Amino acid sequence: MAQGTQTIGAISFTPSTLVTGGTTTASATATSGLSVIFSSTTPAICTTGGTDGSVVTAVAAGNCTVAASQVGDLNWKPATQVTQGITIAQSYSFEPEMLSIPAGSFRMGSASNVNGNERPHQVTVAAFGISKFEITFDEYDYFANATSRRMPNDQGWGRGSRPVVDVNWNDATAYAQWLSTQTGRSYRLPTEAEWEYAARAGTTREHWWGDSLESNRANCDNGYCGDAWQYTAPVGSFAANPWGLYDTVGNVWEWTCSAYDSSYSGGEKVCQTTGDADRVIRGGSWGSGASNARVALRDSYAPGSRGSNVGFRLVRTPF
């Protein structure tokens, strides 16, 4: 077994995880929030971690131990490299990168109340964590493969780091529940109030940068946004808002867990986890014009509906 430290991304393995026979043990040090994931073609090879022996999670900075008791393949994501009978295990984190959002109060809605459903009103939210980016095909596909769930259609635009589309509210909720089970943390879709609070990031204008769309600030209809993308763009292709969130304007509409209520009578602060009521979607998409690519803009969608312009991001509480 080779000695030394092999660093792949944010996770360091000591000694290098090279399986040549006997027992190979690696200590994986990960920053808080990252997971170390493994599976095996033969269950007896990998027995550490997770209820099914397939997951080792670093819940904070610290060490995880992975053991291989015999020669075999450790099938890590994104890929297993095999050279002359030596299997090199690679790391992959299926947890989305999260940002801490402080508790606070803000004015939700728009003073212009453009569509008659954006009544400005004061809202207070508790602290929470929210995903830095919209959930990507890479992240969702891992879940779909692990659970034999329907694979969403990428429309031929590409998968990888593009935001997942063609997922309904039930799909997004199932992903959050699976992620919660795998990690022991509590993931869900954001409420409508949490979404707008995080998207505004302490600002009060139509967009976090000001009242006009401006060129190349976001991915929306090219005639308005002046961006280079006809359809979805890889997440993080544009500048983040002051709290570090990307793509809160355009790219894809994002599911929330709040039932749609045109009068803002309190449902915007509630996560409705069951039922067939339309759910609020926020943020606009790659096809949105100026009137829809606004932080206060609200729309509704049936929980069983899917679209090529609808995706999601997640919240974690507590964080």
N, C-alpha and C positions, 0 to 999 in steps of 0.2 A: 504494500500500500504506500503510495506516495505521501510524503509529509509536506508540511507548509500550509499556507493559507491560499485558498482559491476564492476570489471575490467576483461575484456575478451580480451586477446591479447593486441593491442596497443591503444584500445579505452576504455575510462572510462565513465560509466553512473552514474549520480547523480540526483535523488536517483535511486536505482535499478529499472529496467524496469519490474515491476511485474503488470500484468493487472488483476485486480480482480473486476472491476466495476467502474462506474463513469468515471472521466477523469484522465488519467495517463499521466504525462508529464516527459520526461527525457531530460537532457542536455547531449549531447555527445561531449566530447572533443577529437579531433583527431589531430595527427601530420599532417603536410602539405603533401598533396598527397593521403591521405586515404579517403575513402568514407564510409558512413553509409547507409546501404541499407535495405529497408523493402518492403513487399507486404502484402496484406491482402486477406483472403477468401471472405470478404465483403468489397467492396470499401469504404463504409461510415466509416469504422473503421479507416482507415489510409488515410489522405488527404494531408499530409504535404510533400512538395518537389517534384521536377520533373514535367514534363509536364503531366505525367500520374499518378501523386500522388504516385509514387513508389520509389523515390530516394531522399535521403538527402545527400548532398555532402559537406564535409569540404574542402574548397579550400585552406585553410591555417590553422594554429593552431587557434582554436576558438571553438565556441559552435554551435551545431545544435539542433533543437527542434523537437521531435517526439511526437505526441499526439494520444492517443487512446480514442475515445469518448464513447465507449461502450464495454461491455465484448465481447471478440472474440479472434481469433487466429491471432497473428502477425507472419507470416511465414518468418523467417529470415534464411539466409544461415550461416553456413552449415546445421543447423537443428533447429527445434523448440522443446523445452522441455516443456512438459505439466505435471504438478504434482498437483493432487487434484484440478483441475479446474483453477490452476494458470499458466499462460503462461509466460515463461521467454524468453525474446527476446535476441538473440545472434547476435553479429556483424560479418560482413564479408566484406572485401574490394575486389571489383572485379577489381580495378585498379592495373596493375602490378607495382612492386616496381621499381622506376626509379633512375638513376644515372646521375649526371651533368657531361657533357663532355666539356672541355674548347675549345675555338676556337684555331686553330693552323695550322701549315703546317707540312707535312711529306712526306717521299719518299714512294709512293705507288708502289706496284709491287715487283718483285724479280730480283736481279742482275743476277741470273742464267737463268731467263726467260724460265723456264723448258718446258712449253708447247707452247711457242711462242706467248702467249697472256698475259704475265705478265711483259710487258715492264716497267722498273722502270722510274718513272717520279714524279715531285714535285706537290703536290696538297695542296690547302688551303681549310679548312672547317670552317664554322661558328660554334658557340657554339650550343649544343643541349642536350636533355636528351635522354637516351636510357635505355631500360629495363635491369635490373640487371641479370635476368634469361631469358631463352627461355620461351615463353608463354606456360603455362601448360594446361593439360586437365581440371583441376579445373576452370581455368580462361576462357578457350574457351567454355567449356560445359555450363557455366552460360549464356554466350552470345547465344549459340545455343538453349538452352531452352527458353530464353526470346524472341527469334525471330522466333522460330519454324524452324530453319535452320537444315539441315542435320547434324546428329551426326557423327563425324569421328570415324573410326574403330581403336581401340587400339591394334589390332592383338592378343589380349589375354595377352598382357604384363602388363596390369594395366593402370589405368588412374591417378587421383589424381595429384601428383606433378611431374609426368613424363612429358616431353615436348610433346605437342600435335603433332600428325603426321596425315597423310592422309588428309591434307588440301592443297588446291591449292592456287595460288596467289590471285584469286578472293575471296576465303574464308578469307584469311588473311587481304585483303584490306577491306572487309565488316566488319570484326571484328574491325579494326581500326576506320572505319567510325562510327560504332555503339558506340564505346567507346567515341569518340569525342562528339557525340550527347548527351550521358548520362552525361558527365562530364563538357561540355563547354570548353574543352581543345582540342588542335589539335594533334591527334595521326596519325601516318602513318608508313609504312615500311621505313627502312633506305635506303638511297642511297648506292651504292656500296662503294663510297669513305668514307662515314660516317661509314659504317660497318668496313672497314679495319682499319681506323683511331682509332676507339674505341677498336677493337680487338688487335691492336698492343700496345696500351697504352704507347706510347713513345719508344717502343723497335724497333729494326731493324733486328731481326733474323727470322728464319723460323717459330718459335713459340715464344710466349712472354717470355718463360723461357730459350730459347737457340735454337741451330740448330738441336739437336737430340730429338726424341720423348720422350725418357726416360720412365721408367716403372711407371704405375699408375698415369700419369699426366693428362690423358684424356680418354674418352670412344671412342675408335676406334677398328679396328680389333684386337682381343685379341693377335694375334701373333706379333703385333707391339707395342701395348700400354700396354700390361700386366695388363689390368684392369679386374675387376671381373664381368663385365656385358656383356652378350651375345648380348643383343639388347639395347634399350634405358635405361638410368639411370635416377633416379630422379634428377631434376635440382639442381645444387649446390653440387654434389657429389665429385667434385674435387676442387682444389685450384682456387681462382679467379686470374685474371691478375692484374697488378699494379693499375689499375683504378677501380677494384672491380667487373668486369664483369666475369660471370661464363660461362663455356662451349663454349668458342669461338673457340675451336678446338674439333671436334668430337661431339658425341651425335646425333644431327640431323643437316643436311644442313639447312640453313636459307635463306628464301626469302628476296630479296631486291626489291626496286621499280625501279631500273635502268634496262633499256633494255640492252641486251648483245651486246657488241661491241668488237670484238677481237683485235682491233688496239688501244684501249684506246684513242679515239679522243674527249673525253669530256663527253660522255654519262654516265660515272661513277659518275659524279657529279650532274646528273639530275634525278629527280623522274618522271618517265613516268606513269601517272595515268590511262591512257586508251590505248586501242589497243591490238593487238594479238602478238606483238613481244615477243620473248623469253625473260624472265627475268633472271638476274644473281642470282645464289644461292651461298652461301659462307659457309666455315667452316668445310666441311667434316662431316662424320656421324659415327655411331656405326660400320659400315661396311667398313670404309675407311682404306686403307693401308697407308704406310708412305708418298707416293707421293701425296696423296690427303688430308692428315691431316696437312695442312700448312696454315698459315695466308694469304698468297698471292694467294693461289689456287682459280681459278675461274671455274665455270661451268654454264651452262644455262639450263633452263627448260621452257617448254611451260606453259603459265599462267593458262591453264585449267587442267594441269596434277597434280595428287596426288601421293604420295609415302609414304611408311612406314619408310622412312629415311629423310623426309623433314618436317620442321616446320618453326618457325619464332620468331623474337623478334620485338619490336616496338621502334620508336623514337617519342619524343614529342618536338614540337617547337611552340612558345618559351618555354624555361624552366628556 
